[in-house]
Structure formats: structure tokens, C-alpha cells
């Protein structure tokens, strides 16, 4: 019997036991039907074309209890579920912006103390990866940092998820995102008819990014874009004076915050609205992710909206 580690007993920065319990009732399903590829895909618990027994693994919170092998429980006094070999019908690629601007953090970020935008993005990406794994579908991970970086091809296993979580923890945001270059590299890799989930603050070339996303959607793929922003980027910090530092160039400027707050908030709203309109126009599923809200609540809200639309 394979001794696959139980994720619930391990400690990962971006996916912890409390998160698993919150995610047990959720489903991450594709919204777009691509040439019938997802037809009936979520109608049964056991999906795929082959149902041959493959292995066992320890029971995780939220697993289907009907898959527990009760004979093994009687022999070992531990809960194991049966795994079956099948062909995954959905592949999800998770692309996280790891540019310097994503490293921004403050003491008020998220429910986890001092989380950066990169941390927040990884928490969401890790949660989606867990959901996709539970659905027996394949998931991959990549970083956008001066183009496509740190790419892990799509697979479906607990060990694969653990490897992605460890990789996330080792990465430190820095440099430009090069998001358009990263997306173009993805588009050149072959079939674009997979689900691509992007996590970025979008402080990048808007026309280049939009063009690359449009090419993927036109090629038959689906894109979900989480626009990850800190409250300070929307309203400015609650201070009277401050020195603002460009995280990517190091440029500095001293400002009287109260004098520019209203105009800044207007520009910030225009920036967000422009991205929302741009994505809607090319068929990208846009969702703003603010660090003012715990990430798991935001993800629950997004998945509920996605399921009902």
C-alpha cells in the first residue's frame, strides 16, 4: 500500500487544515463548454474513461465516504480511500504574478498577519489546486516574473500539490512581471483549450496583456483573472504625509497624502473599471480580489457566483 502523506497533518504556509475544512463543499468547474469536452463532466463522482483500481491514500476531510475501504479500516484502524485510474478531462493552469509590486504588504493585510499580495494570490491558487485535485483533474503552476518562470507541468496527485506548495513558499517577488510575455509563452506551448487562472495586480502593459489573453480565448480557452489589490492601492494609506517608493524602479516621491487622496481614488477606480471592461470585452472572467477580505471568503463568493451564472 502506498504511504501517501496526509496534507491535513502537514504545515504549509499557503494551505492549512482550517482551509481544507472550508473548501470541502466547493467545486471549481469550467464555465465554458469547449467542443463538448466538459459535457456531463460533473454529473458523477467518478469521472473519466477508466475505472481500474490504482492505489490507496489516507482519507482527507471532505472526501467521499463511499470510497473508504472499510476492510482496510478493520485491519489498520486508519481511514483510507480507494483511488481509481482515469483520464482527467479538465486541466487548470495557475499563473501567479511574482513581480516586485506583488510583494507589497502591511500590518492590515488579510486575516493572516502581514500577508503580501503575492501571499494572498498563493493562498487562492493553492486552494483552487486543492479543489481541482479533489475533482481528479490536472493542475499546473507557473510564475510570471520577467516573463514565464518557475513552471510546473500539470498533473493530478497529492505529491504534485505538495511540490507546488513548497515551490510557492520558496519564491520571493522581485523585478517586473512581464505578464504579456508569460501569457504569450503559454499560448505557444500547444493547446490553448485549458482553463488558465491568473493572479496579478495588473501593474503591467495593459494592451499587451489584453492582446495575449484575447488570443487564448479566441483559440478556445477559458481565462479567469483575479485582480489582486491591496486597500492602500485603492484608497492610499491613512497617513497625512508619506514617501512613496516604486517597488520595481526604486524611485521615491514625498507627498501630502490628504491633498491627493480624492484624485488618486478617482484614478484608481478608473484603473479597475478599465480592466473590468477590457476583460468583459474579450471574454475573460474578471474578479477583483482585495486583501481587505479574508481570501477564503472571497473565494467562496467567487465560486458561488460562478456556479450560479
N, C-alpha and C positions, 0 to 999 in steps of 0.2 A: 504494500500500500504506500503511495506517495505521501510523504510528510510535508505538505504544503503549509507554510506559515499562515497563521490566522492574523489578518490585518488588525482585527479588533484588539489583539493583545500587544501590538507594537505601537511605537510612538513616532508619528510623522508630523512635521510642522504644519503641513497643509491638509492633512486628513486624519482626524482623530475619532475615537469611538463614539463620542457625542454626535459627530457629524453623520456617522453611519446610521444612527438611530433616526435622525431627522430625515434621511434620504430614503428610508425603506419603502415609503408609499409612493415614490415618484417614478416617472417614466420619461426618458428622453427619446422622443420619437421624431422621425423626419416629418416635416410639414409637406414637402413637395413629393409627389409621385413621379418617379423617373422611369418611363417606359415600362410601367407595371412592376418594377423591381421590388417595390415595397408592398405590393398588393397582398393583403392578408397576413402581412409580416408579424403583426402584433396580436393576432387573433388567438394564439395558443401560447402556453408557457414554454413548450419545447418547439423551437424553430429550427429550420434548416432541412437539408435533404437527407442526411444520415443520422440515425439514432442509435448507433452502436455504442455500447458501454466503453468508456475510456479510462476512468480513474475515479478516485475519491478525493475530497478535500473536506477540511473541517467546516462545520456549519457556521455561517455568519448571520448576524441579526438581519432579518428581512428575507432570508432565503425561503423558498417554498418548502413547507414542512413535509409535503407529499414526497419529496425527493430524499428524505432522510432514510438511511439504511438501518432499520431497527435491529437487524441481526448483528450488525457491527456494534451498535449501542450495547446490546446484551453482552458481547464479548469484551468490549474495551471500556464500557462506561463513559464513552465520549460520543458526541454527535458528529456524524459525517454524512455528507450528501453525495449522491451519485452524479458523476459528470458523463455527458454523452458527446461523442464526436459529431460535429455538424459543420456545415459551411455557413459562415456568417454572411448575412445579406446586407448589412449596413456597415460602412467604415466611416469613422469620425476622426478628423484630424484637428488637434488642438494647437493653435498658434498663439503664443504669448509674447507680447511686446516686452523686451527686456532692455529698452533704451534707458539712458540716464534719467530722463524725466519720470519714468515709472518707478524710480527709487524714492520719490518724494514721500515723506511720512510726517506725521505729527502726533502728539500725545492723544489726540481725539480720534485717531483713525480706527474704525471698525470696533468690534467688541473685543478683539484681541489686541492687547496693548501695543501701541506704536507700530501698527502694520503699515507697510508701504503700499503703493498702488500695485507694484509687482506681487507682493504677498497676497493681496486681495484677489488679483487675477488668478494666481496659482491655486488659491482656495476654491474658486469657482471651477477652474479647469480640472482640479483633482476630483471634485465632486461629480462632475459630468463624466469623467473617466470611470469612476466607480459605478455610476448608473449604467453606462454602456457595457461595462464588464458583466454586471449582473444580468443584462439582457442577452449575454452571449454574443455580442457584436465586437468588432475590432476597433481599436483606438490607437492613434499615434500622437506624438508630441513634438513640437518644434518651437524654437525661439526666433524672434525677429530682432536681430541686433546687428546693424550694418548689413542687412540682408538676411537670408535664411541661415540659421545657425542651430547647432545642438539638436539636430533632427533624429528622432527615434521612429522607425517604421511601425506601422500599425500591426498589432497582434491582439490576442484576447486571452489573458491569463492573469492570475493573481501576481505571479512573479514579475510579469511585464508591468503591471500597475506599480508595484513596489519599486522597480527600477526607474520609472518615470518620476515618482515622488522623490527618490534620492537625487535624481538629476536636477529637479526643480530647486531643491534645497541648496545645491552647490553653486547655482548660478547667482551672480551679482550683477544688477543692472549697470549699464555703462554705455557711453557712446550714442550714436544715432540709431534709430530703429531701422531705417531702410525698409519700411513695410511694403512699399510698392515692389521693390526688388525681391523681397521674400515671397510675395504673392505670385510674381511672375515666375519665380523658380518653382513654386508649387505647380503652377499651370503647365510648366514644361515637363513635369515628371511623368506624364501619362494621362490616364483617365481623370477627368475633372468631375465625374459624376459621383462624387462623395460629398459628405457633409463636412464643411470647414467651419470651425468655430474660432473666432478671432477675439482676443482680449487686448485692447490698446487704448491709450489716451488720445490717439489720433493727432498728436502734435507732429505732423508729418506732411508730406506733399499730398494735398487733398486730391488734385487731379490725377496724379499717378496712381494713388491707392484706388480711387474710384474706377479708373480705367482697367486696372488689373482685376478688381472684383467683378466688374461688368463682363469681362472676358470669361471668367469662370462660370458665372451664372448663364451666360449665353451658350457655353459649352455643355449645359445640362446639369451643373452642380448647384448645390444649395449652400448659402453662407449665412451664418449667424454672427452678428457683430455686437460684442459687449463694449460699450464706450465707457472705460473706467476713468473716473474723475474724482479728485479729492474736493471736499467742500471749499477749501481755500482757493481752488481754481475757478470756482463759480462765483463766490461772494467776496473773496480776499479775506485774509486773517483779521480777527477782531483786535487790531492794534492801530495806534494813531500814526506811528512812523515806522519805517522798515527799510532794510536793504534787501533788494530782490536780486537773486543770483540765477542766471541762466545755467541750468544743470548740465547742458551739453557744451556750451561755449565758455562758461566761467564769467561771462560779462556781468557787471554789477550796476545797479542804479538805486539811489536813495529816493524814497517817495514819502509824501504826506498821504497816507492811505485814505483818510477821510475826504480828501479833495478829489480823488479819482474813483472812489468806490462806485458811485452811481453809473458813471460812464463805462467803467470796467464791467460791471454786472450786465449792462446792455450788450457790450461786445461779446461777453461770454455766452449770453443767451443766443445771440446771432450765430456764434460758432457752433453751438449744439444744434440749433434748429437747421442750420445749413447741412450738417452731417445727416440729420434725420431725413430731410428732404432728398438729399443725394442718394441715400440708401434706398429709400422708398421708390425713387425713380428707376433704379436698376434692379430692383427685386431682392435686395438684401434685408434680412430680418434684423433691424436695429433695436438695441435696448440699452438705455443709459444705466450704468452701474455706479452709484455714488457710495463712497466709503462712509457716508453718514448713516447708512443702514447695514446691519449685520448681513454678511454675504449670503448666508443660508436662507434668510427671509427673502432677499432679493431673488435668489434662485427659485425658491418656491413660487414666488409671484410670477416670475417669467414662465416657468413650466406650466403653471395653471392657465396663464393667458395663451400659451402656445397650444395647449390641449383643447382649448375651447374655441380657437379661431379656425 
